[in-house]
């Protein structure tokens, strides 16, 4: 019964994310530049213009990438004077990663069980 | 652990698992082909699978259900889409009603299994492709039971009784 209770607790955690949200998170993380931007702002907050200096693309293009990350709730943006400061939101990232990790767990266990069957030969 | 690698592709909604086994492809094929062996690993230890029908032929249908600790049943179906024994198998999988018939044929996950001979015995590659993130969430929610099983060390019980 312990297993069952834990499962219920954790399902409610997943329920916090709607399928639209999950789609947005996976869509946002599918791009290498956006993953890079996310990595940078998770290390420390940065202005959009400072971020733009690091890429061979226009300020507007970088701003668009930031907007996609923002819609997926992976980052938050905040105006400070003339600057727009981008912060990472580790919570949503953790939840997205959890989904794929869980599915990975299913297969890790299946492979272990196949191993057990083969070991009986 | 015989897992060699796990690759996640969020954009394609794909998960690729590569594992190695100390047995030839012909032997590993049996754990997929023989329903009695398949049901020993398809469901988690706490939700064992029972296959009431299993036909690894192109167009063949398989019916199974998993039984939970409280006796509740989670039925599922497979339709085999390609077979080249003992090296290649593709099939679609989804949720079934109490009679084992698909709830929605379009709501499916696709699997591609490759068994290749290697120095150790067999390299097995399983590519799972989901149709949508929503669907992946459903599968994962069911699969969570397994994550916890692992976490609580119940796998040791399985190993001990095997």
Interface residues (C-beta under 8 A of the other chain):
Chain A: X1 X2 X3 X4 X6 X7 X10 X11 X14 X17 X19 X22 X23 X25 X26 X27 X29 X30 X96 X99 X100 X102 X103 X104 X105 X106 X107 X108 X109 X110 X111 X112 X113 X114 X115 X116 X117 X118 X119 X120 X121
Chain B: X1 X2 X3 X6 X8 X10 X11 X13 X15 X17 X19 X21 X22 X23 X27 X28 X31 X37 X40 X41 X42 X44 X45 X46 X68 X69 X70 X124 X126 X128 X132 X133 X134 X136 X137 X139 X140 X141 X143 X144 X145 X146 X147 X148 X149 X150 X152 X154 X155 X158 X159 X162
